[in-house]
C-alpha cells in the first residue's frame, strides 16, 4: 500500500522547483498531495495543471468551505518544505492563518509525523523569533531539519533554490515513519 505524504511548500525560492520535490518523493514511494501557501500558489498559477497532473490530486492553497468535501486522502506524514521564515515564525507563535500552517500544526498533535525543512538566509535566521519558533516546533514533536542534516542557511543574496536538498528532506520523513 502506498503511503500518503502531504508536501507543504511556502513562498521560498525552491518552491519554483517544487515539482522536483514531488518527483523525489514519488521515487521514494509516496503518493504526494501538494499544499501551497497562497503566495506560493500565485507563483504556480499559470502552470498549476502541471502539478495536478504530476501528483494526481488537486493542489490546495486555501481552507475548504464548510460544505466542501475533503479532496485529498488522509496523510501518513507531512513535510513542510521549503519552509519560509515567515511561516516558521507564524507557526511557532501558533498563528495558523493559512491552510499550509493549519494542517501540519493540527496534525502533529494528532499523531501524524511532521517534518519541516527551511529555506531562508542567515540575516533572516538571525531574527530572535527564529530560535524561539524552532524550539516551539521541536517541543511539539516536529522534526526540524537544519544544519548538515537539513538546510544550512545561506548568506543573503547567495541562495541557490534550484539545489534545494529534497533528498535530505525525504530522509527526514523516512526517519519519522517506517515504510
Number of C-alpha atoms within 10 A of each C-alpha: 7 11 14 19 25 25 24 26 32 28 23 21 19 24 25 15 14 25 16 15 23 23 16 16 21 17 10 14 15 21 22 25 26 26 23 26 21 17 14 19 21 14 15 17 12 9 11 15 13 13 19 15 11 16 18 13 16 16 19 20 20 15 13 12 8 6 6 8 8 9 12 15 14 13 17 18 23 24 25 25 27 29 23 20 22 15 25 26 20 16 22 23 14 15 14 17 13 17 19 27 24 15 16 25 20 12 16 18 13 9 11 19 23 27 27 27 27 26 27 22 18 14 12 17 16 10 12 9 17 17 14 15 20 20 15 18 23 15 10 13 16 23 20 22 19 16 10 8 14 22 20 16 18 16 12 11 9 9 16 11 16 13 9 23 17 22 14 16 27 21 14 21 22 15 12 16 12 6 12
